[in-house]
């Protein structure tokens, strides 16, 4: 194998396959050349025949060497493939082992630090939730009392103030546009042609007057867009439970009385 690829080269199955394909292609080309050398034997002189036989012998020896190389490479290929698969499996196994070690360290060391940090932050969030509950409870109690004794405006909840998007109100966008106005007060927006000129309209028949009337072109304010009303959406509720970070710990919310 080293004679084919050199000592310093790491021989791979892909290299062997490429070399087999190259040798087979060369054998095919030499076979065509051999056929050409034999084609004119019937018309050759003796000296030409001798020369042709020498060329043929050279071609046949080259074909023999190439075929021997092909057989040798094909015989060596399975062992190289097995070695490559073993090397690949070793690399895969090592990568998985390293991932397992990293995951083990993350669960043993890093996760413990993160859970401790979570407990610190959870305690702070428990204080926040406790105060928010007190604020909401007080507002509800005051609004309940104001129903019977309306000495003040109701207290607006922080849910409405800060956790609800603004309501969208109905609106209209108006713009002055050319319109055809009829004597009875009805009108219709004028349409423009490709050159931007107003297209004329046919006279309109008024049944109650039994006659045709002609519209006058005027600039009138028309509605070009409408926005429908939509109440603002509330954000998702805050968490109802903040579990402890470690087994056996106290929940950060709701807190035990």
C-alpha positions in Angstrom: 0.0 0.0 0.0 2.9 2.4 0.8 4.2 1.8 -2.7 0.9 3.2 -4.1 0.4 6.1 -1.8 3.7 6.9 0.0 4.9 6.3 3.5 3.9 9.7 4.9 0.3 9.4 3.7 -2.5 8.2 6.0 -4.3 5.8 3.6 -8.1 6.1 3.7 -10.9 4.1 2.1 -11.8 7.1 0.0 -8.2 7.3 -1.3 -8.3 3.5 -2.2 -11.7 3.9 -3.9 -10.4 6.8 -5.9 -7.3 4.8 -6.9 -9.4 1.8 -7.9 -11.6 4.0 -10.1 -8.6 5.7 -11.7 -6.9 2.3 -12.4 -10.2 0.9 -13.9 -10.5 3.9 -16.1 -6.9 3.5 -17.3 -7.5 -0.2 -18.0 -10.5 0.8 -20.1 -8.5 3.3 -22.0 -5.7 0.9 -22.7 -8.2 -1.7 -23.8 -9.5 0.7 -26.5 -5.8 1.4 -27.5 -5.1 -2.3 -27.7 -8.1 -2.8 -30.0 -6.8 -0.1 -32.2 -3.3 -1.6 -32.4 -4.8 -5.0 -33.5 -7.1 -3.5 -36.1 -4.7 -3.1 -38.9 -2.7 -6.3 -38.6 -4.1 -7.8 -41.9 -2.5 -5.0 -43.9 0.8 -4.7 -42.1 4.2 -5.6 -43.4 6.4 -7.9 -41.4 8.4 -5.0 -39.8 5.2 -3.2 -39.0 3.7 -6.3 -37.5 6.8 -6.7 -35.3 6.5 -3.1 -34.2 2.8 -3.5 -33.5 3.4 -6.7 -31.4 5.9 -4.7 -29.3 3.4 -2.0 -28.7 0.7 -4.5 -27.9 3.0 -6.3 -25.4 3.7 -3.0 -23.7 -0.1 -2.3 -23.5 -0.8 -5.8 -22.2 1.8 -5.6 -19.5 0.4 -2.2 -18.4 -3.1 -3.7 -18.2 -1.8 -6.7 -16.2 -0.1 -4.4 -13.7 -3.2 -2.2 -13.4 -5.4 -5.2 -12.9 -3.1 -6.6 -10.2 -3.1 -3.2 -8.5 -6.9 -3.1 -8.6 -7.2 -6.6 -7.1 -4.7 -5.8 -4.4 -6.5 -2.5 -3.5 -9.9 -4.3 -3.4 -8.4 -6.9 -1.1 -7.0 -4.3 1.3 -10.1 -2.0 1.3 -12.3 -4.0 3.8 -9.6 -3.9 6.5 -9.1 -0.1 6.0 -12.9 0.4 6.3 -13.0 -1.6 9.5 -10.1 0.4 10.9 -11.8 3.7 10.0 -15.1 2.6 11.6 -13.2 1.6 14.8 -11.5 5.0 14.8 -14.8 6.8 14.3 -16.4 4.8 17.0 -13.6 5.6 19.4 -13.9 9.3 18.6 -17.7 9.1 19.1 -17.3 7.3 22.4 -14.8 9.8 23.6 -17.0 12.7 22.6 -20.0 11.1 24.5 -17.8 10.5 27.5 -16.7 14.1 27.6 -20.3 15.3 27.3 -21.3 13.0 30.1 -18.5 14.4 32.3 -19.5 18.0 31.5 -23.2 17.2 32.2 -22.2 15.5 35.5 -20.2 18.6 36.6 -23.1 20.9 35.5 -25.6 19.0 37.6 -23.3 18.5 40.6 -21.7 21.9 40.8 -23.3 24.6 38.6 -26.9 23.6 39.2 -26.3 23.8 43.0 -25.1 27.4 42.6 -28.0 28.3 40.3 -30.5 26.8 42.8 -28.9 28.8 45.6 -29.2 31.9 43.5 -32.8 31.0 42.7 -33.6 30.8 46.4 -32.1 34.2 47.0 -34.0 35.7 44.2 -37.1 33.7 45.1 -37.1 35.1 48.6 -36.9 38.6 47.1 -39.8 37.8 44.7 -41.8 36.4 47.7 -41.5 39.9 49.3 -42.7 41.5 46.1 -45.7 39.2 45.8 -46.5 39.7 49.4 -46.6 43.4 49.0 -48.6 43.3 45.8 -51.1 41.1 47.5 -51.4 43.6 50.3 -51.9 46.5 47.9 -54.6 44.6 45.9 -56.4 43.5 49.0 -56.5 47.0 50.4 -57.8 48.4 47.1 -60.5 45.8 46.9 -61.6 46.5 50.5 -61.7 50.3 49.9 -63.7 49.9 46.6 -66.1 47.7 48.5 -66.6 50.3 51.2 -67.0 53.1 48.6 -70.0 51.3 47.1 -71.9 52.1 50.2 -70.2 55.4 51.0 -69.0 57.0 47.7 -66.9 59.7 49.3 -64.1 59.2 46.8 -63.5 57.8 43.3 -62.8 54.1 43.2 -59.1 53.0 43.4 -57.8 51.8 40.1 -56.0 48.5 40.4 -52.3 48.2 39.5 -53.5 45.4 37.1 -55.3 48.0 35.0 -52.7 50.7 35.5 -49.6 48.7 34.5 -50.5 45.2 33.3 -53.1 46.0 30.7 -52.5 47.4 27.3 -54.3 50.5 26.3 -57.8 50.2 24.8 -58.2 50.9 21.1 -61.1 53.2 20.4 -63.2 53.4 17.3 -61.9 56.0 14.9 -62.3 57.2 11.3 -59.9 58.8 8.9 -61.5 61.4 6.7 -60.1 63.1 3.6 -61.3 65.6 1.0 -62.0 63.8 -2.3 -63.8 64.6 -5.5 -67.3 63.4 -5.4 -70.4 63.5 -7.6 -73.2 65.2 -5.7 -76.8 64.9 -6.9 -79.6 67.4 -6.2 -81.3 65.0 -3.7 -78.2 65.2 -1.5 -76.8 61.8 -2.3 -73.2 61.5 -3.5 -70.7 59.0 -4.6 -66.9 59.2 -4.8 -65.5 60.0 -8.2 -63.2 57.6 -9.9 -60.1 58.5 -11.9 -58.9 57.2 -15.2 -55.3 56.1 -16.0 -54.4 59.7 -16.6 -55.7 60.9 -13.2 -58.8 62.6 -14.7 -62.3 62.2 -13.2 -64.5 59.8 -15.0 -67.9 61.3 -15.9 -71.1 59.6 -14.5 -74.4 59.0 -16.2 -77.5 61.0 -15.0 -79.5 59.3 -12.3 -83.2 58.6 -12.5 -85.2 60.0 -9.5 -88.4 57.9 -9.1 -90.2 60.3 -6.9 -89.7 63.1 -9.3 -89.8 61.0 -12.5 -86.9 62.6 -14.1 -83.1 62.3 -14.7 -80.8 64.5 -12.7 -77.2 65.4 -13.3 -74.5 65.3 -10.6 -72.1 68.1 -9.9 -68.5 67.5 -9.1 -67.5 68.8 -5.7 -64.8 68.3 -3.1 -66.4 66.5 -0.1 -65.0 64.9 3.0 -65.2 61.1 2.9 -64.2 58.3 5.2 -61.1 56.5 3.8 -60.4 54.2 6.8 -62.0 52.9 10.0 -60.6 51.4 13.1 -62.8 49.1 15.2 -62.7 49.3 19.0 -60.7 46.7 20.9 -60.2 46.4 24.6 -56.6 46.2 25.8 -55.3 42.8 26.7 -53.9 41.9 30.2 -50.5 40.3 30.6 -50.5 36.7 31.7 -51.0 36.3 35.5 -47.9 36.4 37.7 -46.9 33.0 39.0 -49.1 31.6 41.8 -46.3 29.3 43.1 -42.6 29.9 43.6 -41.3 26.5 44.7 -38.2 26.1 46.8 -34.9 25.5 45.0 -33.9 22.5 47.2 -35.8 19.6 48.6 -37.4 20.3 52.0 -37.1 24.0 51.6 -39.9 26.5 52.2 -41.9 27.8 49.2 -41.2 31.4 48.4 -44.8 31.9 47.4 -47.4 31.5 48.7 -45.8 31.8 52.1 -46.9 29.7 55.1 -48.5 31.7 57.8 
